[in-house]
Amino acid sequence: MSTLVCFHAHPDDECLATGGTIARASAEGHRVVLVVATDGAYGEVPSDLQPGETLVDRRFKEVTASAEVLGISRLEMFGYKDSGMTGWPQNADPLAFINADIEVVANRLAAILREENTDALTIYDWHGNYGHPDHIAVHKIGNRAASLAGVKNVFEMTTNRDAFRRMREMALSNPEILSETEGIGDFDPDGPADDGNPMGEPESAISHRVDVQKFCDQKKLAIACHKSQITDSSFFLNMTDDIFRLAFGTEWFIKQGETGPARDRWLFE
């Protein structure tokens, strides 16, 4: 069996971006390690924080619960400060993840990659899928760490812009789907995301279309663990199982060194 290391920016990214892939890998007997770069301090602050409890404390508990649901064997939190979105004042914080020394962080990650004898590493695509500064930093640092540790199988998690466009068109023509996919009708996948680039990548640039439909129940349960960020009223949790599988039953990756178009493949082939 193989070892998969997933490098993510914030607590909750692991289930939204790669939850199905993680659950599938674990179910097949592979070892999965999750490394989270930041503390998620600039997420939504819930109203039920206990005396002395911080949002960082809560989000650590949530990601720990999510990791258990998905079958993750090891969780490592690097603890850098959340950098916030592009243009936020937090971008200038010297302790923010985006201001960390790339070589220092890459060596921390490379040490884990070597220790785990890593077969595959997931990061984000070149612009972090939607331009979040911390996601872009994960891309850069993950690549450097892979180089340092000699990991050859690097997979960039992305969003299939063409598939999202098809989903949006389907929703606009189907009131049931539209009612369960909050905001999809107002979101233009070809419009500028946080960094000014369109979300994700076109299908022609994506190498791996990973079927995770059998693991959508676990993915949904993992999302529900992040209650501070995703409330019970969230459309993620109120979709019917069929529509959730339609929206989130496929995960998309670009294997470095390979090209599209996207086709049905698995990370451990």
N, C-alpha and C positions, 0 to 999 in steps of 0.2 A: 504493500500500500504506500501511498505518497503523502507528502505534507504540503498543504496549501496555507500560505500566509496572506491575509487580507489586511492591507494598510489603508486605514480610513482617517478622515479628518476629525469627525465629531461623533459623540455617542448618538446613535440612531441611524447614522449613515450605513452601518453594517447591514441592517435589515432592509432598508429602503432600496439600497443599491445592489446588494449581493446576497440577500437573505436566502433566496431559493438555491443559489449556487452553493452556499455554505451548508445548508441543510442536506442537499443532495450529496455533496462530498462526504459529509459526516455519515450519512446513511449507508454509503458505499464502503465505509471503513477507513476512509482517509483521515488523517489528523489535520485539524483546522486550527490555526492560530490567528487571533485578531489583535492587531496593534492599532490603537487610537491615539492620534497625535495631540488633540487638544482636550481641554476640560469641559467644553461646551457652555462656558459661563455666560454667553450672550444669547442663549435660547429664551424661550418663553418661561417666565417665572410663575409657578403654580401658586394658588392661594392657600394650599394646605401644608406649606413648609412648617416643620416642627421647630420649636425654640432651639436655636443654635444650629439648625440645619441650613446649609446653603444650597443653591441650585446645583453647584458642582457636586456636592454630596449626593443629591437626589439623582443626578444623571449618572453617577457611577453605579448606584444601586440599580438603575434601570438597564444600563448596558450589561451589567452582570447577569440580570435576569434574562435579557434577550440572548446573551451568549449561551446560557443553559438551554433555552428553548431550541436554539439552532444546532446544538451539539458541538459547540466550540470547546476545544480542549484546553486552550491557554489564552488568557486575556492580559495584554500589556497596555497600560496607560502611560503615555509619555508626559502628560500633564502640562503641556504648553498652554498659554492663554489663547482662548478663542480670539481670532483676529477680526471678527465681524465681517460684514459685507463690504464690497468695494466702496471706498470713499467714506466709510465710517471713521470717527475719531480714533477708535480702537486700533485701526491700522498702524497708527504711529507709536503704539505701546512697545517699548523695547523688549518686553517679555512675550509679545504676541508671537504665535507660531511663524508667521511670515517673516519675522525679523530674526529668527533663530539662524545660527550659522549652519549652512547646508551640510558642510563636512561633518560637523559634530552630530547632527541628527542622523545623517546617512550612516555614520559609523555605529550609532546606537542600533539602528535598524539592521544593519549588516551583521552585527553580532548575533542578533536573534536569528537571522536567516542562516547563518553558519551553524549555530547551536541546534537549530531544528532540521538541518540538512534539507533545506527547502527545495521542493520540486517545482513549485509554481507560486508566483506572487501576483496579486491584483493591486492595481493602483487606479487612478482616473486618467481620462484622456488628456490631451495637451492643454486644454483650457478648463479642466476640472468639471467637465460636463455642462456646467452652466455659469462658469466664470467666478465661482467663489474663490477668494484669495487663498484660503486654507487648502482647498481642493487642488489648486494649481501647484501649491507648495508640495502637496503629497505626490503629485506627478513628478516633479523635479527631484525630490529627495528619494522617492522610491526607485527611480531610474539609477540614481547615483549609488544607492545601497545595493541594488541588484548587480551593478558593475563591480563593486567592491567585493561582494560575496560570491560572485561567479554564478548567479542565478540566471539561467538562459531563457526560461519560460515566463515572460512578463505579459500579463493581460491587462489592458486598459479598459476599465468599466466605462461604458458610455450609454447614451440614449440614442435609439434609432429614430432620427428625425422624420424619416419617411413613414415609419410605422406609426409614430405619434400623430402625424398628419392624417393617416388613414383612420386611426382611432377617433380623431376629432371629427372627421367628416361623417363617420358612422354615428357618433353621438349626436351630431347636429340633425341627423335624419331619423333618430330614434329617441323619442322622449324618455323612455325608460332608462336607457343608457345615459342620456344627458343629465337626468335627475340624480344619478348615482356617481357621476364623475364631475364633481364640483369645480366649476371654473374652466373646464376644458374648452368650452365653446368660446371663451374670451381670450384664450391663450394662443398666440401665433407662434408655432415652433420655428418659423423662419425669421421671426423678429429678434431684436437684440436681447440677450440675456444679461447677466450681471456685468460681464466684461465687454458688452457690445457685440459679441458674436452670437450667432444662433445656437440654440441648445443642442448638445450632443454632436453627432456626426451623421452624414448621409449613409444610407444602407450600403452604398458602393464602397465605403471605407471600412466597413465592419467585417471582421473575419468569422466571428463565432455568434451563432444564434443558439442560446442554451435553453432548452426546454425544462422548466421547473414547475410545471403545472401540478405534479404530484406532491409538491412541497409548499403549495400556496397556503395551506392551513397553518403550517409552522411559520411561514413568513408573516402571515396576518397576526399570529399570536406574538411574534417577536416585535412587530410594530406596536401592538397593544401594551407591551412592557414599558414603552416610553410615554407614560401617561402625562408627564409634565409638558410634552411637546405635541402629543397627538391625543386629544380628548376623546371621550366616548362618542361625542357627536361628530367626530371627523368622518369625512366621506371615505377615507381608507377603511374604516372599521364598519361602515354601514352599507358597503356594497354587498350585493348578493354574491355568493360563492362563484357563480358562473361569470359575473361581470368582473369580479376581482381577478379570476384566472385569465380572462380576456385582456385585462389591463396590465397585470403583473406576472403572468405565467411564463413570460420569456424575459431572459436577461441577456444583455448584449456586451460583447467584448471585442477589442481589437488586439490580437496577439501580435506583439512587436515582431517585425520582420515578415508579416503576412499581409495580404490585401483582401479586399472584398471581391464580390459581393457576399453579404452575410449568408451563411448556410448552417444547417443543423449540425452542431459539433459539440464536443465536450472538452473540458480543460485537460482531462487526463486520457488523451488518446495517443 
